[in-house]
């Protein structure tokens, strides 16, 4: 509740799906079918610190991920709040950089631009905003991988077989 959009939406995707941060930030609206997320790319950094798109971590990481009803509700609200043109929305990032940041930095983004000519959100911008909010609320940040561990733990506690958990996390 203390984390504003779009950061709470990013956290919700991580929480409900176990996707890696790099996979979440590389999502476009066309990757989301309403019932699943198709993981086709990952957002990382090159040798010079520039953002680059690549394939997900492993071949198995490219498997589709089921979207539960709670997350569908969150994604529906987020898409509506973005107010994207329906004609180009499919090729737009779920989490674009802010327009003011793109103009201010004046960087050349090349193949990172989506149909609305926006690059994806910078990963470092998330924690720059979120960490002070968590600290103020006395909530300890356990890192991005804690979301994946949390998904596995909750599935295990629910009696889900390890092999199913492995598939859910795309291992």
N, CA and C of each residue as an Amber inpcrd file, in Angstrom:
protein
   513
   0.8180000  -1.2020000   0.0000000   0.0000000   0.0000000   0.0000000
   0.8640000   1.2680000   0.0000000   2.0800000   1.1800000   0.5020000
   2.9240000   2.3800000   0.5740000   3.6810000   2.6360000  -0.7270000
   3.6670000   1.6820000  -1.6490000   4.4230000   1.7980000  -2.8970000
   3.4790000   2.2430000  -4.0160000   3.7700000   3.3790000  -4.6810000
   2.8820000   3.9020000  -5.7210000   3.0580000   3.1710000  -7.0640000
   2.0880000   3.4030000  -7.9570000   2.2300000   2.9200000  -9.3330000
   3.3760000   3.6710000  -9.9790000   4.1060000   3.0680000 -10.8580000
   3.9780000   1.7230000 -11.3980000   4.7310000   0.6690000 -10.5690000
   5.4030000   1.1130000  -9.5210000   6.2720000   0.2120000  -8.7630000
   5.4810000  -0.9050000  -8.0740000   4.2960000  -0.5830000  -7.5760000
   3.4880000  -1.6230000  -6.9380000   3.0130000  -2.6590000  -7.9640000
   2.8360000  -2.2560000  -9.2130000   2.4450000  -3.1920000 -10.2660000
   3.6240000  -4.1220000 -10.5890000   4.8200000  -3.5700000 -10.6380000
   6.0270000  -4.3810000 -10.8620000   6.1670000  -5.4080000  -9.7360000
   5.9950000  -4.9560000  -8.4990000   6.0930000  -5.8600000  -7.3560000
   5.0090000  -6.9350000  -7.4140000   3.8010000  -6.5660000  -7.8330000
   2.7100000  -7.5450000  -7.9260000   3.0350000  -8.6240000  -8.9540000
   3.5820000  -8.2340000 -10.0930000   3.9520000  -9.2280000 -11.1060000
   5.0070000 -10.1770000 -10.5370000   6.0180000  -9.6110000  -9.8820000
   7.0560000 -10.4460000  -9.2700000   6.4590000 -11.3740000  -8.2150000
   5.5670000 -10.8460000  -7.4020000   4.9660000 -11.6110000  -6.3080000
   4.0930000 -12.7540000  -6.8120000   3.2570000 -12.4920000  -7.8010000
   2.3100000 -13.5030000  -8.2650000   2.8900000 -14.4750000  -9.2900000
   3.9660000 -14.0940000  -9.9630000   4.4790000 -14.9440000 -11.0460000
   5.8680000 -15.5030000 -10.7940000   6.6640000 -14.8300000  -9.9690000
   8.0470000 -15.2520000  -9.7780000   8.9400000 -14.8490000 -10.9320000
   8.4620000 -13.9590000 -11.8090000   9.3240000 -13.4780000 -12.8950000
  10.5030000 -12.7090000 -12.3220000  11.6140000 -12.7490000 -13.0300000
  12.7950000 -11.9760000 -12.6430000  12.5690000 -10.5060000 -12.9890000
  13.2290000  -9.6110000 -12.2640000  13.1120000  -8.1740000 -12.5420000
  13.4130000  -7.8830000 -13.9990000  14.4560000  -8.4980000 -14.5340000
  14.8530000  -8.2480000 -15.9230000  13.7640000  -8.6750000 -16.9080000
  12.9970000  -9.7090000 -16.5540000  11.9070000 -10.1710000 -17.4220000
  10.6970000  -9.2540000 -17.3160000  10.3980000  -8.7850000 -16.1070000
   9.2510000  -7.8990000 -15.8970000   9.4480000  -6.5840000 -16.6500000
  10.6230000  -6.0020000 -16.5420000  10.8590000  -4.7050000 -17.1800000
  10.9420000  -4.8010000 -18.7010000  11.0890000  -6.0110000 -19.2280000
  11.1330000  -6.2050000 -20.6810000   9.7740000  -6.5960000 -21.2510000
   8.7280000  -6.5810000 -20.4380000   7.3990000  -6.9620000 -20.9230000
   6.7520000  -5.8530000 -21.7370000   6.1100000  -6.2720000 -22.8150000
   5.2640000  -5.3740000 -23.5980000   3.8300000  -5.8670000 -23.4420000
   2.8650000  -4.9860000 -23.7150000   1.4670000  -5.3660000 -23.5530000
   1.1030000  -6.5540000 -24.4220000   1.7580000  -6.7370000 -25.5490000
   1.4960000  -7.8850000 -26.4140000   1.9220000  -9.2080000 -25.8060000
   2.7530000  -9.1730000 -24.7850000   3.1950000 -10.4020000 -24.1060000
   2.1430000 -10.9260000 -23.1310000   1.1870000 -10.0870000 -22.8060000
   0.1430000 -10.4360000 -21.8390000  -1.1420000 -10.7520000 -22.5950000
  -1.6450000 -11.9790000 -22.4340000  -2.8340000 -12.4220000 -23.1700000
  -4.1280000 -12.2560000 -22.3880000  -4.0280000 -11.9000000 -21.1270000
  -5.2000000 -11.8420000 -20.2650000  -5.2520000 -13.0390000 -19.3230000
  -4.5950000 -14.1340000 -19.6960000  -4.5350000 -15.3190000 -18.8390000
  -3.1000000 -15.7780000 -18.5970000  -2.1870000 -15.3160000 -19.4280000
  -0.7850000 -15.6870000 -19.2330000   0.1220000 -14.5790000 -19.7480000
   1.3690000 -14.6460000 -19.2900000   2.4190000 -13.7430000 -19.7590000
   3.4210000 -14.5980000 -20.5220000   3.7050000 -14.2030000 -21.7430000
   4.7040000 -14.9010000 -22.5440000   6.0350000 -14.1870000 -22.3770000
   6.9850000 -14.8730000 -21.7920000   8.2970000 -14.2900000 -21.5250000
   9.1780000 -14.5300000 -22.7500000   9.5230000 -13.4440000 -23.4430000
  10.2970000 -13.5690000 -24.6810000  11.5970000 -12.7850000 -24.6770000
  11.7540000 -11.9010000 -23.6870000  12.9590000 -11.0720000 -23.6550000
  13.3050000 -10.7000000 -22.2270000  14.5090000 -10.1950000 -22.0740000
  15.0220000  -9.7890000 -20.7740000  15.7320000  -8.4460000 -20.9520000
  15.6490000  -7.5930000 -19.9630000  16.3040000  -6.2880000 -20.0200000
  17.5070000  -6.3120000 -19.0940000  18.6740000  -6.1310000 -19.6630000
  19.8990000  -6.1430000 -18.8700000  20.7800000  -4.9700000 -19.2340000
  22.0580000  -5.1220000 -18.9660000  23.0030000  -4.0470000 -19.2290000
  24.2020000  -4.5710000 -19.9880000  24.7000000  -3.7570000 -20.9300000
  25.8830000  -4.1040000 -21.6920000  27.1510000  -3.7350000 -20.9470000
  28.2760000  -3.9230000 -21.6110000  29.5790000  -3.6670000 -20.9990000
  29.7930000  -2.1990000 -20.6420000  29.1190000  -1.3020000 -21.3510000
  29.2680000   0.1300000 -21.0850000  28.1670000   0.6640000 -20.1760000
  27.3710000  -0.2380000 -19.5960000  26.3030000   0.1780000 -18.7000000
  25.0140000   0.5440000 -19.4000000  24.9510000   0.3620000 -20.7070000
  23.7490000   0.6980000 -21.4590000  22.7100000  -0.4280000 -21.3370000
  21.4270000  -0.0600000 -21.3960000  20.3700000  -1.0700000 -21.3460000
  20.3700000  -1.8460000 -22.6590000  20.2250000  -3.1720000 -22.5560000
  20.1610000  -4.0290000 -23.7430000  19.0780000  -5.0890000 -23.5480000
  18.4500000  -5.4500000 -24.6530000  17.4760000  -6.5410000 -24.6370000
  18.1800000  -7.8120000 -25.0490000  17.8080000  -8.9030000 -24.4130000
  18.3720000 -10.2070000 -24.7620000  17.3090000 -11.2690000 -24.5270000
  17.6730000 -12.4990000 -24.8100000  16.7820000 -13.6150000 -24.5050000
  16.7460000 -13.8140000 -22.9980000  15.6780000 -14.4270000 -22.4890000
  15.6400000 -14.7260000 -21.0560000  16.8170000 -15.6060000 -20.6360000
  17.0170000 -15.7180000 -19.3410000  18.1840000 -16.3780000 -18.7640000
  18.4360000 -17.7790000 -19.3280000  17.3940000 -18.5900000 -19.4500000
  17.5430000 -19.9480000 -19.9830000  16.4420000 -20.2140000 -21.0030000
  16.5760000 -21.2960000 -21.7490000  15.5420000 -21.6980000 -22.7150000
  14.2160000 -21.9410000 -21.9940000  14.2690000 -22.6050000 -20.8300000
  13.0480000 -22.8830000 -20.0700000  12.4000000 -21.6070000 -19.5300000
  13.1870000 -20.5450000 -19.3850000  12.6430000 -19.2740000 -18.9000000
  11.6610000 -18.6600000 -19.8890000  11.6710000 -19.1330000 -21.1320000
  10.7920000 -18.5820000 -22.1540000   9.3930000 -19.2010000 -22.1300000
   9.0940000 -20.0070000 -21.1320000   7.7760000 -20.6240000 -21.0130000
   6.7340000 -19.5860000 -20.5950000   5.4800000 -19.7750000 -21.0280000
   4.4270000 -18.8600000 -20.5790000   4.1710000 -19.0230000 -19.0800000
   3.7110000 -17.9380000 -18.4470000   3.4590000 -17.9270000 -17.0090000
   1.9850000 -17.5900000 -16.7820000   1.3150000 -18.4060000 -15.9840000
  -0.1070000 -18.1980000 -15.6810000  -0.3020000 -16.9160000 -14.8750000
  -1.3920000 -16.2060000 -15.1660000  -1.7380000 -14.9860000 -14.4370000
  -3.0080000 -15.2450000 -13.6340000  -2.8880000 -15.1670000 -12.3120000
  -4.0420000 -15.3830000 -11.4330000  -4.9800000 -14.1740000 -11.4860000
  -6.2310000 -14.3800000 -11.0470000  -7.2600000 -13.3430000 -11.1220000
  -6.8400000 -12.0400000 -10.4370000  -6.1820000 -12.1430000  -9.2860000
  -5.7540000 -10.9300000  -8.5590000  -4.8110000 -10.0920000  -9.4080000
  -3.8880000 -10.7550000 -10.0810000  -2.9410000 -10.0240000 -10.9240000
  -3.6280000  -9.4850000 -12.1780000  -4.5830000 -10.2170000 -12.7280000
  -5.3310000  -9.7080000 -13.8950000  -6.0030000  -8.3840000 -13.5580000
  -6.5780000  -8.3030000 -12.3620000  -7.2440000  -7.0680000 -11.9270000
  -6.2430000  -5.9130000 -11.8670000  -5.0830000  -6.1810000 -11.3130000
  -4.0370000  -5.1570000 -11.1890000  -3.5660000  -4.7090000 -12.5710000
  -3.3440000  -5.6630000 -13.4750000  -2.8640000  -5.3280000 -14.8220000
  -3.9220000  -4.5800000 -15.6300000  -5.1790000  -4.9320000 -15.4600000
  -6.2670000  -4.2230000 -16.1560000  -6.3040000  -2.7650000 -15.7140000
  -6.2010000  -2.5370000 -14.3940000  -6.1980000  -1.1690000 -13.8620000
  -4.9750000  -0.3940000 -14.3670000  -3.8060000  -1.0380000 -14.3670000
  -2.5820000  -0.3770000 -14.7960000  -2.6680000   0.0190000 -16.2700000
  -3.1720000  -0.8720000 -17.1120000  -3.2980000  -0.5610000 -18.5470000
  -4.2420000   0.6200000 -18.7510000  -5.3530000   0.6310000 -18.0330000
  -6.3040000   1.7410000 -18.1300000  -5.6520000   3.0490000 -17.6800000
  -4.8850000   2.9890000 -16.5810000  -4.2180000   4.1930000 -16.0580000
  -3.1550000   4.7370000 -17.0080000  -2.5620000   3.8550000 -17.8100000
  -1.5550000   4.3180000 -18.7640000  -2.1860000   5.1280000 -19.8940000
  -3.4310000   4.8410000 -20.2380000  -4.1290000   5.5910000 -21.2750000
  -3.4650000   5.5150000 -22.6330000  -2.9090000   4.3700000 -22.9660000
  -2.2400000   4.2060000 -24.2590000  -3.2380000   4.1350000 -25.4080000
  -2.8110000   4.5560000 -26.5730000  -3.5870000   4.4140000 -27.7970000
  -3.7600000   2.9230000 -28.0770000  -4.9890000   2.4650000 -28.1920000
  -5.2700000   1.0370000 -28.3750000  -4.5900000   0.4800000 -29.6300000
  -4.4030000   1.3180000 -30.6450000  -3.8050000   0.8530000 -31.8940000
  -2.3400000   0.4580000 -31.7320000  -1.6390000   1.0650000 -30.7850000
  -0.2130000   0.7580000 -30.6160000   0.1060000   0.0750000 -29.3000000
  -0.8780000  -0.0710000 -28.4360000  -0.6290000  -0.5770000 -27.0780000
   0.1000000  -1.9160000 -27.0640000  -0.1940000  -2.8130000 -27.9900000
   0.4160000  -4.1420000 -27.9770000   1.9370000  -4.0770000 -28.0480000
   2.4810000  -3.0900000 -28.7390000   3.9270000  -2.9790000 -28.8920000
   4.5410000  -1.9600000 -27.9240000   3.8150000  -1.6400000 -26.8560000
   4.3240000  -0.6880000 -25.8620000   4.7800000  -1.4310000 -24.6070000
   5.8000000  -0.8740000 -23.9740000   6.3030000  -1.4380000 -22.7150000
   5.2230000  -1.3570000 -21.6500000   5.1400000  -2.3830000 -20.7950000
   4.2600000  -2.2930000 -19.6270000   4.7480000  -1.1840000 -18.7100000
   6.0800000  -1.0270000 -18.6580000   6.6770000  -0.0420000 -17.7640000
   7.6580000   0.8410000 -18.5380000   7.1270000   1.8580000 -19.2370000
   8.0100000   2.7560000 -19.9910000   8.6940000   3.7610000 -19.0710000
   9.7860000   4.3040000 -19.5620000  10.4390000   5.4090000 -18.8520000
   9.4940000   6.6000000 -18.8880000   9.6420000   7.5070000 -17.9690000
   8.7960000   8.7000000 -18.0080000   9.2470000   9.5850000 -19.1550000
   8.2990000  10.2450000 -19.7970000   8.6050000  11.1020000 -20.9460000
   9.5630000  12.2200000 -20.5540000   9.3940000  12.7790000 -19.3600000
  10.2680000  13.8740000 -18.9280000  11.7060000  13.3830000 -18.7760000
  11.8820000  12.1620000 -18.2970000  13.2290000  11.6200000 -18.1130000
  13.9060000  11.4080000 -19.4640000  13.1560000  10.9150000 -20.4450000
  13.7180000  10.6720000 -21.7750000  14.1720000  11.9870000 -22.3970000
  13.3310000  13.0260000 -22.2970000  13.6980000  14.3370000 -22.8640000
  14.9130000  14.9300000 -22.1410000  14.9360000  14.7970000 -20.8110000
  16.0030000  15.3920000 -20.0080000  17.3450000  14.7210000 -20.2820000
  17.3440000  13.3930000 -20.3730000  18.5960000  12.6710000 -20.5650000
  19.0760000  12.7270000 -22.0110000  18.1200000  12.8290000 -22.9530000
  18.4780000  12.9350000 -24.3600000  19.2990000  11.7640000 -24.8810000
  19.1100000  10.5760000 -24.3360000  19.8860000   9.4140000 -24.7620000
  19.3460000   8.8430000 -26.0690000  20.1960000   8.1590000 -26.7750000
  19.8100000   7.4300000 -27.9760000  19.4510000   6.0140000 -27.5470000
  18.1880000   5.6190000 -27.7170000  17.7370000   4.3270000 -27.2190000
  17.6320000   3.2490000 -28.2950000  17.6780000   3.6170000 -29.5640000
  17.6860000   2.6360000 -30.6490000  16.5540000   1.6410000 -30.5860000
  16.8990000   0.3380000 -30.5570000  15.8880000  -0.7190000 -30.6030000
  15.1080000  -0.8650000 -29.2930000  15.3930000  -0.0340000 -28.3160000
  14.6450000  -0.0820000 -27.0650000  13.3650000   0.7490000 -27.1250000
  13.1820000   1.5220000 -28.1930000  11.9800000   2.3380000 -28.3000000
  10.7940000   1.4800000 -28.7140000   9.6630000   1.7160000 -28.0510000
   8.4590000   0.9690000 -28.3840000   7.6320000   1.7460000 -29.4120000
   6.4030000   1.3150000 -29.6580000   5.5500000   1.9490000 -30.6690000
   5.2280000   3.4050000 -30.3340000   5.2930000   3.7700000 -29.0540000
   5.0460000   5.1650000 -28.6740000   6.3570000   5.9440000 -28.5250000
   7.4480000   5.3150000 -28.9980000   8.7840000   5.9100000 -28.9900000
   9.3210000   6.1680000 -27.5860000   8.9940000   5.2430000 -26.6860000
   9.4890000   5.3130000 -25.3170000  10.3760000   4.1070000 -25.0450000
  11.4650000   4.2850000 -24.2920000  12.2770000   3.1380000 -23.8560000
  11.6680000   2.5430000 -22.5880000  12.1130000   1.3470000 -22.1910000
  11.6190000   0.7850000 -20.9290000  12.1790000   1.5400000 -19.7270000
  11.5380000   1.3510000 -18.6080000  11.9700000   1.9790000 -17.3610000
  13.3680000   1.4940000 -16.9620000  14.1670000   2.3960000 -16.4510000
  15.4910000   2.0500000 -15.9290000  15.3300000   1.2840000 -14.6220000
  15.9270000   0.1070000 -14.4810000  15.7960000  -0.6610000 -13.2370000
  16.2320000   0.1060000 -11.9880000  17.2660000   0.9250000 -12.1080000
  17.7690000   1.6440000 -10.9290000  16.7620000   2.6640000 -10.4070000
  15.8610000   3.1170000 -11.2660000  14.8720000   4.1090000 -10.8270000
  13.8550000   3.5320000  -9.8590000  13.6510000   2.2340000  -9.9100000
  12.6650000   1.6000000  -9.0410000  13.0990000   1.7110000  -7.5820000
  14.2940000   1.2280000  -7.2910000  14.7460000   1.2380000  -5.8970000
  15.0330000   2.6450000  -5.3930000  15.3920000   3.5420000  -6.2870000
  15.6220000   4.9350000  -5.8880000  14.3560000   5.5200000  -5.2630000
  13.2030000   5.1140000  -5.7670000  11.9240000   5.5990000  -5.2450000
  11.4350000   4.7260000  -4.0890000  11.5400000   3.4180000  -4.2520000
  10.9140000   2.4780000  -3.3200000  11.6610000   2.3110000  -1.9980000
  12.9860000   2.2490000  -2.0280000  13.7320000   1.9940000  -0.7890000
  13.4390000   3.0080000   0.3180000  13.4060000   4.3160000   0.0290000
  13.0710000   5.2550000   1.1030000  11.6600000   5.0360000   1.6710000
  10.7150000   4.6340000   0.8090000   9.3520000   4.3730000   1.2750000
   9.3080000   3.1560000   2.1980000  10.0420000   2.1130000   1.8150000
  10.0900000   0.9100000   2.6550000  10.7640000   1.2060000   3.9910000
  11.8460000   1.9620000   3.9370000  12.5580000   2.3000000   5.1670000
  11.6550000   3.0970000   6.1110000  10.9330000   4.0570000   5.5570000
  10.0330000   4.8800000   6.3610000   8.9420000   4.0250000   7.0220000
   8.4910000   2.9640000   6.3160000   7.4570000   2.0680000   6.8450000
   8.0560000   0.9340000   7.6740000   9.3790000   0.9720000   7.8610000
  10.0890000  -0.0450000   8.6410000   9.9410000  -1.4510000   8.0340000
  10.0270000  -1.5090000   6.7000000   9.9630000  -2.7820000   5.9720000
  11.3360000  -3.0350000   5.3680000  11.8980000  -4.1780000   5.6770000
  13.2360000  -4.5150000   5.1790000  13.1700000  -5.0220000   3.7370000
  13.9990000  -4.4800000   2.8680000  14.1090000  -4.9220000   1.4790000
  15.0120000  -6.1510000   1.4370000  14.5030000  -7.2320000   0.8970000
  15.2580000  -8.4890000   0.8400000  15.8220000  -8.7740000  -0.5470000
  15.6250000  -7.8620000  -1.4880000  16.1580000  -8.0420000  -2.8370000
  15.1260000  -8.6240000  -3.7900000  15.4240000  -8.5000000  -5.0630000
  14.5040000  -8.9480000  -6.1080000  14.2740000 -10.4540000  -6.0860000
  15.3020000 -11.2140000  -5.7850000  15.1650000 -12.6620000  -5.8390000
  14.2340000 -13.1860000  -4.7410000  13.9820000 -12.3820000  -3.7250000
  13.0700000 -12.7840000  -2.6520000  11.6670000 -13.0470000  -3.1870000
  11.2890000 -12.3660000  -4.2500000   9.9720000 -12.6310000  -4.8400000
   9.9010000 -14.0610000  -5.3720000  10.9510000 -14.5030000  -6.0720000
  10.9640000 -15.8750000  -6.6040000  10.9850000 -16.9010000  -5.4690000
  11.7910000 -16.6290000  -4.4560000  11.8180000 -17.5400000  -3.2960000
  10.4540000 -17.5830000  -2.6200000   9.8100000 -16.4410000  -2.5210000
   8.4900000 -16.3610000  -1.8990000   7.4470000 -17.1720000  -2.6470000
   7.4580000 -17.1000000  -3.9760000   6.5290000 -17.8880000  -4.7790000
   6.7540000 -19.3720000  -4.5060000   8.0090000 -19.7970000  -4.5360000
   8.3320000 -21.2090000  -4.2910000   7.8980000 -21.6370000  -2.8940000
   8.1450000 -20.8070000  -1.9000000   7.7890000 -21.1320000  -0.5190000
   6.2830000 -21.2650000  -0.3550000   5.5350000 -20.3170000  -0.9100000
   4.0720000 -20.3640000  -0.7690000   3.4820000 -21.5680000  -1.4910000
   3.9970000 -21.8890000  -2.6560000   3.5160000 -23.0780000  -3.3640000
   3.8310000 -24.3420000  -2.5630000   5.0330000 -24.4040000  -2.0080000
   5.4290000 -25.5610000  -1.2010000   4.5320000 -25.6990000   0.0280000
   4.2800000 -24.5950000   0.7230000   3.4050000 -24.6060000   1.9060000
   1.9860000 -25.0700000   1.5570000   1.5890000 -24.7990000   0.3230000
   0.2470000 -25.1950000  -0.1300000   0.1820000 -26.6490000  -0.5670000
   1.3040000 -27.3520000  -0.4770000   1.3230000 -28.7590000  -0.8240000
   1.5910000 -29.0610000  -2.2890000   2.0110000 -28.0550000  -3.0380000
   2.3140000 -28.2580000  -4.4520000   3.6050000 -29.0650000  -4.5690000
   3.6030000 -30.0330000  -5.4730000   4.7790000 -30.8800000  -5.6680000
   5.9560000 -30.0590000  -6.1940000   7.1600000 -30.4730000  -5.7900000
   8.3710000 -29.7470000  -6.1850000   8.5070000 -29.6240000  -7.6990000
   8.1550000 -30.6640000  -8.4430000   8.2920000 -30.6280000  -9.8950000
   7.3700000 -29.5680000 -10.5070000   6.2090000 -29.3630000  -9.8970000
   5.2680000 -28.3340000 -10.3650000   5.8190000 -26.9470000 -10.0360000
   6.3910000 -26.8110000  -8.8490000   7.0110000 -25.5420000  -8.4580000
   8.1450000 -25.2090000  -9.4190000   8.9280000 -26.2200000  -9.7430000
  10.0480000 -26.0420000 -10.6830000   9.5400000 -25.5160000 -12.0210000
   8.4460000 -26.0810000 -12.5080000   7.8770000 -25.6370000 -13.7880000
   7.3220000 -24.2200000 -13.6610000   6.6670000 -23.9210000 -12.5270000
   6.0840000 -22.5920000 -12.3240000   7.1670000 -21.5110000 -12.3680000
   8.3340000 -21.8270000 -11.8430000   9.4450000 -20.8630000 -11.8460000
  10.2930000 -20.9510000 -13.1100000   9.8800000 -21.8680000 -14.0120000
  10.5510000 -22.0490000 -15.3050000  12.0040000 -22.4670000 -15.1230000
  12.2180000 -23.4430000 -14.2400000  13.5640000 -23.9920000 -14.0150000
  13.7390000 -25.2490000 -14.8370000
